[in-house]
């Protein structure tokens, strides 16, 4: 699913109006109808307070108010009054609203801000996706009045004060419990800095034209079931274990053998034909008893191994950062000429030895969490700057950077990026990253291209977590459960019905 910018969303609306064809008023009617249905079903109340600006987002609010009033709800509409007329569609819907039981108020100063009761449902329609400067004056004061209330706050399209395509840090922003947005998700909903303002994000299909293709480049996509289904490679009937590659997992140190175990198990479950784990000598009995399907060798044995026998190598889980570990990473990078997967301690070693970047094979995959990313590439003042930095470094080193988080971001060397749509807070537990390393390494061994391996691996990892959480709760989930439920994730991805699902909740 493409993630459109605010100007592209406006262009999409106009394209629909022209090519369906329909009118802007009718399109507003459709959007408001979807919102009203959701509000009545999910936030039932006898009294709604709707706050509107004078743009088309405010027009949406006026239509929602009319529809709620037609259902005999008590509706109070509060319009920010700046002494000028609204858009044509706003004015027409204001005229229509006058013929309903809704009560209309005009806010000219802060003395007329309404009291908000705990059982009120607030529907915020002040600015939407078109905002291009921070709120100030009466707008900011109104938002500051609404936020401390105990009322349920539903933002329509985008919470007031939030920018769609850039950071809103330090802005005055509505703190919604839920945001209803239209047709597809937006970049602002995919970054951690905005979570406190959006609440749950629900994407409502309002029937925008399916053939829309924006004039400008769309650099970002959301990895959904449809995209995962396109990447997935079903097995051929006459395959054998050699058809699915040989992967090498390098990791483990005193107190951290579990990381190497998890990565090895996940690599096997991802579908790899053969997996070898390279661990400290004392760790051989551990790995061979815990993961009997895995072959095992010591770190020292790597000196005599022929690196070209492996289709992929994942290094770093539990490796430690001692000089011997650093030497091992350097030897691996110098000897293995195919794309590497580097995680955890491998990344920490790399951050202390930046010259090692010169040894990275094009297409290698780095999987840092935010702190590891900062150690590798430096701090970023906000999430949007961090995304740009990830894209810059991916291009500079011709690598793929998997920046882990709730909507893990995959930065690709061509300048395009992907946000993941699967996963949950239950995966915030030790070892989850090691499982991801094993999955991606396994997909590389099976012949997936590096970019596809990263995208599909992250999606499978998150989907396994979602299935596991559904079975045992987010709180009880541990990293080993992700490996256990990887098979069910594959079954889902391979199902054509699943591939046709739309993402409705982000």
C-alpha positions as CSV (number, residue, x, y, z in Angstrom):
1,X,0.0,0.0,0.0
2,X,1.5,3.3,-1.1
3,X,1.8,6.0,1.6
4,X,0.8,9.3,0.0
5,X,1.9,12.8,1.1
6,X,-0.6,15.5,2.0
7,X,-0.5,17.1,-1.5
8,X,-0.9,13.6,-3.1
9,X,-4.0,12.9,-1.0
10,X,-5.5,16.2,-2.2
11,X,-4.7,15.1,-5.8
12,X,-6.3,11.7,-5.2
13,X,-9.5,13.4,-4.0
14,X,-9.6,15.6,-7.2
15,X,-8.8,12.6,-9.4
16,X,-11.8,10.7,-7.9
17,X,-14.0,13.8,-8.4
18,X,-12.9,14.0,-12.1
19,X,-12.8,10.4,-13.1
20,X,-15.6,8.7,-11.1
21,X,-17.1,11.3,-11.7
22,X,-18.6,12.7,-8.5
23,X,-18.8,16.0,-6.8
24,X,-16.7,17.2,-3.9
25,X,-19.9,17.5,-1.8
26,X,-20.8,13.9,-2.5
27,X,-17.3,12.8,-1.7
28,X,-17.5,14.6,1.6
29,X,-20.9,12.9,2.2
30,X,-19.3,9.5,1.7
31,X,-16.5,10.3,4.1
32,X,-18.8,11.6,6.8
33,X,-21.1,8.6,6.5
34,X,-18.3,6.2,7.1
35,X,-17.2,8.3,10.2
36,X,-20.7,8.5,11.5
37,X,-21.2,4.7,11.2
38,X,-18.0,4.1,13.1
39,X,-18.8,6.7,15.8
40,X,-22.3,5.4,16.5
41,X,-21.1,1.8,16.6
42,X,-17.9,2.3,18.7
43,X,-18.6,5.5,20.7
44,X,-22.3,5.5,21.4
45,X,-23.5,8.5,23.2
46,X,-26.6,10.7,23.5
47,X,-24.5,13.9,23.3
48,X,-21.8,14.8,20.8
49,X,-19.7,17.9,20.7
50,X,-18.3,18.6,17.2
51,X,-15.5,21.1,16.7
52,X,-15.0,22.5,13.2
53,X,-12.6,24.7,11.3
54,X,-13.8,26.4,8.1
55,X,-12.0,24.2,5.7
56,X,-13.1,20.9,4.2
57,X,-12.2,19.0,7.3
58,X,-14.7,21.3,9.1
59,X,-17.1,20.4,6.3
60,X,-16.7,16.8,7.2
61,X,-17.6,17.7,10.7
62,X,-20.8,19.5,9.7
63,X,-22.0,16.5,7.7
64,X,-21.2,14.2,10.7
65,X,-23.2,16.5,12.9
66,X,-26.2,16.5,10.5
67,X,-26.1,12.7,10.3
68,X,-26.0,12.3,14.1
69,X,-28.8,14.8,14.5
70,X,-30.9,12.8,12.0
71,X,-30.5,9.9,14.3
72,X,-32.0,12.0,17.1
73,X,-28.7,12.5,18.9
74,X,-28.0,15.7,20.8
75,X,-25.4,17.5,18.8
76,X,-23.6,20.7,19.6
77,X,-21.4,22.1,16.8
78,X,-18.7,24.6,17.6
79,X,-17.2,26.6,14.7
80,X,-13.9,28.5,15.0
81,X,-14.8,32.0,13.8
82,X,-12.0,34.0,12.1
83,X,-14.2,36.5,10.4
84,X,-14.1,35.0,6.9
85,X,-16.2,32.5,5.1
86,X,-15.4,28.9,4.8
87,X,-14.8,26.8,1.7
88,X,-17.7,26.4,-0.7
89,X,-18.4,22.9,0.6
90,X,-18.2,24.0,4.2
91,X,-20.7,26.8,3.5
92,X,-23.1,24.5,1.7
93,X,-23.0,22.0,4.6
94,X,-23.5,24.7,7.1
95,X,-26.6,25.8,5.3
96,X,-27.9,22.2,5.4
97,X,-27.1,21.8,9.1
98,X,-29.3,24.8,9.9
99,X,-32.3,22.6,8.9
100,X,-31.6,20.0,11.6
101,X,-31.9,19.8,15.4
102,X,-28.2,20.4,15.9
103,X,-27.2,23.5,17.9
104,X,-24.6,25.7,16.2
105,X,-22.2,27.8,18.2
106,X,-19.5,30.2,16.9
107,X,-16.3,30.5,18.8
108,X,-14.9,34.0,18.6
109,X,-12.8,34.0,21.8
110,X,-11.9,31.6,24.7
111,X,-14.7,32.8,26.9
112,X,-17.2,30.8,24.9
113,X,-15.3,27.5,25.0
114,X,-17.8,24.8,26.1
115,X,-17.6,22.7,29.3
116,X,-16.8,19.1,28.4
117,X,-18.3,16.4,30.5
118,X,-16.9,12.9,31.1
119,X,-19.7,11.3,29.1
120,X,-19.4,13.6,26.1
121,X,-18.0,12.4,22.8
122,X,-15.8,15.0,21.1
123,X,-15.4,14.9,17.3
124,X,-12.5,17.1,16.2
125,X,-12.6,18.4,12.7
126,X,-10.5,21.6,12.9
127,X,-7.8,21.2,10.2
128,X,-7.2,17.7,8.8
129,X,-4.3,16.8,6.5
130,X,-3.8,20.2,5.0
131,X,-2.2,21.9,8.0
132,X,1.2,23.5,7.1
133,X,2.0,25.6,10.2
134,X,1.8,25.1,14.0
135,X,-1.5,26.1,15.7
136,X,-1.4,29.4,17.5
137,X,-3.9,31.9,18.9
138,X,-7.4,30.8,19.4
139,X,-6.9,27.5,17.6
140,X,-4.1,26.5,20.0
141,X,-6.1,27.7,23.0
142,X,-9.1,25.6,21.9
143,X,-7.0,22.5,21.6
144,X,-5.5,23.2,25.1
145,X,-9.0,23.5,26.4
146,X,-10.1,20.1,24.9
147,X,-7.1,18.0,25.8
148,X,-7.4,17.9,29.6
149,X,-11.1,16.8,29.5
150,X,-12.1,13.3,30.3
151,X,-14.4,13.1,27.2
152,X,-13.6,10.6,24.4
153,X,-11.9,12.5,21.6
154,X,-12.1,11.3,18.1
155,X,-10.0,13.1,15.5
156,X,-11.2,13.1,11.9
157,X,-8.5,12.5,9.2
158,X,-5.5,13.9,11.2
159,X,-5.4,15.3,14.8
160,X,-5.4,19.1,14.7
161,X,-1.9,20.5,15.0
162,X,-0.2,17.4,13.5
163,X,1.7,17.6,10.2
164,X,1.3,14.7,7.8
165,X,4.8,14.6,6.3
166,X,7.1,16.2,8.8
167,X,7.7,16.3,12.5
168,X,5.2,18.0,14.8
169,X,7.4,17.9,17.9
170,X,6.7,21.0,20.1
171,X,3.4,21.6,18.3
172,X,0.1,22.0,20.1
173,X,-1.8,18.9,19.1
174,X,-5.2,17.3,19.9
175,X,-4.7,14.2,22.1
176,X,-7.2,11.9,20.5
177,X,-8.2,8.5,21.8
178,X,-9.0,7.5,18.2
179,X,-8.2,8.9,14.8
180,X,-10.4,8.1,11.8
181,X,-8.5,8.6,8.6
182,X,-9.5,8.1,5.0
183,X,-8.6,5.4,2.5
184,X,-5.0,4.8,3.4
185,X,-2.6,5.4,6.3
186,X,-0.4,8.5,6.5
187,X,3.3,8.9,7.3
188,X,2.5,10.8,10.6
189,X,0.7,7.7,12.0
190,X,3.8,5.4,11.6
191,X,6.3,7.2,13.8
192,X,6.6,6.8,17.6
193,X,6.6,10.6,18.4
194,X,2.9,10.9,17.4
195,X,1.5,7.9,19.2
196,X,0.4,10.0,22.2
197,X,-1.8,12.1,20.0
198,X,-3.4,9.7,17.5
199,X,-4.7,7.0,19.8
200,X,-5.9,4.0,17.7
201,X,-5.8,4.8,14.0
202,X,-8.7,3.4,11.9
203,X,-8.5,3.6,8.1
204,X,-11.9,4.1,6.5
205,X,-12.5,3.1,2.9
206,X,-14.4,6.0,1.3
207,X,-14.1,4.7,-2.3
208,X,-11.4,6.9,-3.7
209,X,-10.6,6.0,-7.3
210,X,-8.5,2.8,-7.6
211,X,-6.6,4.0,-10.7
212,X,-5.0,7.0,-9.1
213,X,-1.3,7.3,-9.8
214,X,0.3,10.5,-8.4
215,X,2.4,12.7,-10.6
216,X,5.2,12.9,-8.0
217,X,7.3,10.0,-6.6
218,X,5.9,8.0,-3.7
219,X,8.9,7.0,-1.6
220,X,7.1,5.0,1.1
221,X,4.9,2.0,1.2
222,X,3.1,0.1,4.0
223,X,4.0,-3.6,4.0
224,X,0.6,-5.3,4.0
225,X,-0.8,-8.7,3.2
226,X,-0.9,-8.0,-0.5
227,X,2.7,-7.0,-0.7
228,X,3.8,-9.9,1.5
229,X,1.9,-12.3,-0.7
230,X,3.6,-11.0,-3.8
231,X,7.1,-11.6,-2.3
232,X,6.3,-15.0,-0.9
233,X,7.8,-17.9,-2.9
234,X,5.8,-21.2,-2.7
235,X,7.8,-24.4,-2.8
236,X,8.0,-26.5,-5.9
237,X,7.0,-30.2,-5.5
238,X,10.4,-31.6,-6.6
239,X,12.5,-29.5,-4.3
240,X,15.1,-30.9,-1.9
241,X,17.0,-29.4,1.0
242,X,19.7,-28.1,-1.3
243,X,17.0,-26.1,-3.0
244,X,16.5,-23.9,0.0
245,X,20.1,-22.9,0.8
246,X,22.6,-23.3,3.6
247,X,22.7,-20.5,6.2
248,X,25.3,-19.8,8.8
249,X,24.5,-18.2,12.2
250,X,27.4,-16.8,14.1
251,X,26.8,-15.8,17.7
252,X,26.8,-16.7,21.3
253,X,29.0,-15.9,24.3
254,X,29.1,-16.5,28.0
255,X,25.6,-15.8,29.3
256,X,24.2,-15.1,25.8
257,X,23.9,-18.5,24.2
258,X,20.1,-18.1,24.1
259,X,20.5,-15.4,21.4
260,X,22.3,-17.8,19.1
261,X,19.8,-20.6,19.8
262,X,16.8,-18.3,19.0
263,X,18.4,-17.1,15.7
264,X,19.2,-20.7,14.7
265,X,15.7,-22.0,15.5
266,X,14.1,-19.1,13.6
267,X,16.4,-19.6,10.6
268,X,15.3,-23.2,10.4
269,X,11.6,-22.3,10.8
270,X,11.9,-19.7,8.0
271,X,12.4,-22.6,5.6
272,X,16.1,-22.9,5.2
273,X,17.4,-26.2,3.8
274,X,20.5,-26.4,6.1
275,X,21.5,-24.3,9.1
276,X,25.0,-24.3,10.7
277,X,25.5,-22.4,13.9
278,X,29.0,-21.2,14.8
279,X,29.4,-20.8,18.5
280,X,32.1,-20.9,21.2
281,X,33.5,-24.4,21.7
282,X,31.9,-24.8,25.1
283,X,28.6,-23.9,23.5
284,X,28.5,-26.9,21.0
285,X,26.7,-29.3,23.4
286,X,24.2,-26.6,24.2
287,X,23.3,-25.8,20.6
288,X,23.3,-29.4,19.4
289,X,21.0,-30.5,22.2
290,X,18.6,-27.5,22.0
291,X,18.4,-27.3,18.2
292,X,19.2,-30.8,17.0
293,X,18.3,-30.0,13.4
294,X,21.2,-27.5,13.3
295,X,24.8,-28.4,12.5
296,X,27.4,-26.7,14.7
297,X,31.0,-25.7,14.5
298,X,33.2,-23.6,16.7
299,X,34.4,-20.1,16.0
300,X,37.9,-21.6,15.4
301,X,36.5,-24.0,12.8
302,X,35.5,-21.0,10.6
303,X,39.2,-20.7,9.7
304,X,39.0,-23.9,7.7
305,X,35.5,-23.6,6.4
306,X,34.9,-22.6,2.8
307,X,32.7,-19.5,3.0
308,X,31.2,-20.1,-0.4
309,X,29.3,-23.1,0.9
310,X,26.9,-20.7,2.6
311,X,24.2,-18.8,0.8
312,X,23.8,-16.4,3.7
313,X,25.4,-15.5,7.0
314,X,23.8,-13.8,10.0
315,X,26.2,-12.5,12.7
316,X,25.8,-10.8,16.0
317,X,23.2,-12.4,18.3
318,X,24.8,-12.8,21.7
319,X,28.3,-12.5,20.1
320,X,29.7,-10.1,22.7
321,X,32.0,-7.2,21.9
322,X,35.3,-8.5,23.1
323,X,38.4,-8.2,20.8
324,X,38.0,-11.8,19.7
325,X,34.4,-11.1,18.6
326,X,35.5,-8.0,16.8
327,X,38.2,-10.0,14.9
328,X,35.6,-12.6,14.0
329,X,33.2,-10.0,12.5
330,X,36.1,-8.4,10.5
331,X,37.1,-11.9,9.2
332,X,33.5,-12.6,8.3
333,X,33.1,-9.3,6.4
334,X,36.4,-9.8,4.6
335,X,35.8,-13.4,3.6
336,X,32.1,-13.7,2.8
337,X,31.3,-11.8,-0.4
338,X,27.5,-12.2,-0.3
339,X,25.1,-9.9,1.6
340,X,25.4,-10.3,5.4
341,X,22.8,-9.9,8.1
342,X,24.3,-8.0,11.0
343,X,22.5,-7.6,14.3
344,X,23.0,-6.9,18.0
345,X,26.6,-7.1,19.1
346,X,27.7,-7.2,15.5
347,X,26.2,-3.7,15.2
348,X,27.9,-2.6,18.4
349,X,31.2,-3.7,17.1
350,X,30.6,-2.0,13.8
351,X,29.7,1.3,15.5
352,X,33.1,1.3,17.3
353,X,34.9,0.5,14.1
354,X,33.4,2.6,11.3
355,X,36.1,1.7,8.9
356,X,34.5,-1.8,8.7
357,X,31.7,-0.2,6.7
358,X,34.2,-0.4,3.8
359,X,34.0,-4.2,3.9
360,X,30.3,-4.4,3.7
361,X,29.0,-6.2,0.6
362,X,26.3,-4.4,-1.2
363,X,22.9,-5.6,-0.2
364,X,23.9,-6.4,3.4
365,X,21.2,-6.0,6.0
366,X,21.6,-4.2,9.3
367,X,18.9,-4.6,11.9
368,X,19.4,-1.9,14.6
369,X,16.9,-0.8,17.3
370,X,16.9,3.0,17.8
371,X,19.8,3.1,20.3
372,X,21.9,0.8,18.1
373,X,21.0,3.1,15.1
374,X,22.1,6.1,17.0
375,X,25.5,4.5,17.9
376,X,26.0,3.6,14.3
377,X,24.9,6.8,12.6
378,X,24.5,9.5,15.2
379,X,21.5,11.1,17.0
380,X,18.4,12.4,15.2
381,X,16.3,15.2,16.7
382,X,13.0,13.5,15.7
383,X,11.6,10.5,14.0
384,X,11.4,12.1,10.6
385,X,15.0,13.1,10.6
386,X,15.9,9.6,11.7
387,X,14.0,8.2,8.7
388,X,15.8,10.5,6.3
389,X,19.1,9.6,7.9
390,X,18.4,5.9,7.5
391,X,17.7,6.5,3.8
392,X,20.9,8.5,3.4
393,X,23.1,5.8,5.0
394,X,21.4,3.0,3.1
395,X,22.2,4.8,-0.1
396,X,25.7,5.8,0.9
397,X,26.7,2.2,1.8
398,X,24.3,0.4,-0.6
399,X,22.8,-1.6,2.2
400,X,19.4,-2.2,3.7
401,X,18.7,-0.8,7.2
402,X,15.9,-2.4,9.2
403,X,15.2,0.2,11.9
404,X,13.2,-1.8,14.4
405,X,10.1,-0.5,16.2
406,X,6.3,-0.8,16.3
407,X,6.2,0.0,12.6
408,X,9.7,-1.2,11.7
409,X,11.1,0.9,8.9
410,X,13.1,-0.7,6.1
411,X,15.4,1.8,4.3
412,X,16.6,0.7,0.9
413,X,19.6,2.0,-1.1
414,X,17.5,3.3,-4.0
415,X,15.9,5.9,-1.6
416,X,12.6,4.0,-1.0
417,X,11.4,2.8,2.3
418,X,8.8,0.5,3.8
419,X,6.9,0.6,7.1
420,X,5.6,-2.7,8.5
421,X,2.0,-3.2,9.4
422,X,2.3,-6.3,11.7
423,X,3.6,-6.8,15.2
424,X,2.5,-5.7,18.7
425,X,3.8,-4.5,22.1
426,X,4.1,-8.1,23.3
427,X,7.2,-8.5,21.1
428,X,9.0,-6.0,23.3
429,X,10.9,-8.8,25.0
430,X,14.4,-10.1,25.0
431,X,15.3,-12.3,22.0
432,X,12.7,-10.9,19.5
433,X,15.5,-9.3,17.5
434,X,17.5,-12.5,17.4
435,X,14.5,-14.3,15.9
436,X,14.2,-11.6,13.2
437,X,17.9,-12.1,12.4
438,X,17.3,-15.8,11.9
439,X,14.3,-15.3,9.7
440,X,16.0,-12.8,7.4
441,X,19.1,-14.9,7.2
442,X,17.0,-17.9,6.3
443,X,15.1,-16.1,3.6
444,X,18.4,-14.9,2.0
445,X,19.6,-18.5,2.0
446,X,16.5,-19.5,0.1
447,X,17.2,-17.1,-2.7
448,X,15.1,-14.1,-1.7
449,X,16.7,-10.8,-2.9
450,X,18.0,-8.8,0.1
451,X,15.3,-6.1,-0.1
452,X,12.6,-8.8,-0.3
453,X,14.2,-10.8,2.5
454,X,14.1,-7.8,4.8
455,X,10.6,-6.7,3.9
456,X,9.1,-10.2,4.0
457,X,11.1,-11.2,7.1
458,X,9.9,-8.3,9.1
459,X,6.3,-8.9,8.1
460,X,6.5,-12.6,9.0
461,X,8.1,-11.8,12.3
462,X,5.4,-9.4,13.2
463,X,2.6,-11.6,12.0
464,X,3.9,-14.5,14.1
465,X,3.9,-12.1,17.0
466,X,0.3,-11.1,16.3
467,X,-0.9,-14.7,16.1
468,X,1.0,-15.6,19.3
469,X,-0.5,-12.7,21.2
470,X,-3.9,-13.7,20.0
471,X,-3.3,-17.2,21.5
472,X,-1.6,-16.3,24.8
473,X,-1.8,-12.5,25.3
474,X,0.8,-9.8,24.7
475,X,2.0,-9.9,28.3
476,X,2.8,-13.6,28.3
477,X,4.5,-13.6,24.9
478,X,8.2,-14.5,24.8
479,X,10.7,-14.6,21.9
480,X,10.5,-18.4,21.5
481,X,6.8,-18.1,20.8
482,X,7.6,-16.1,17.6
483,X,9.5,-19.2,16.3
484,X,6.6,-21.5,17.4
485,X,4.0,-19.5,15.5
486,X,6.1,-18.8,12.4
487,X,4.4,-21.7,10.6
488,X,0.9,-20.2,11.2
489,X,2.2,-16.9,9.8
490,X,3.3,-18.7,6.6
491,X,-0.1,-20.4,6.3
492,X,-1.7,-17.0,6.5
493,X,0.5,-15.4,4.0
494,X,0.1,-18.2,1.5
495,X,-3.8,-17.9,1.7
496,X,-5.2,-15.8,-1.2
497,X,-8.1,-14.7,1.0
498,X,-5.6,-13.3,3.5
499,X,-3.6,-11.5,0.8
500,X,-6.8,-9.6,-0.2
501,X,-7.3,-8.1,3.2
502,X,-7.1,-4.4,3.6
503,X,-5.3,-2.8,6.6
504,X,-8.0,-1.0,8.6
505,X,-6.3,-0.5,11.9
506,X,-2.8,0.7,12.4
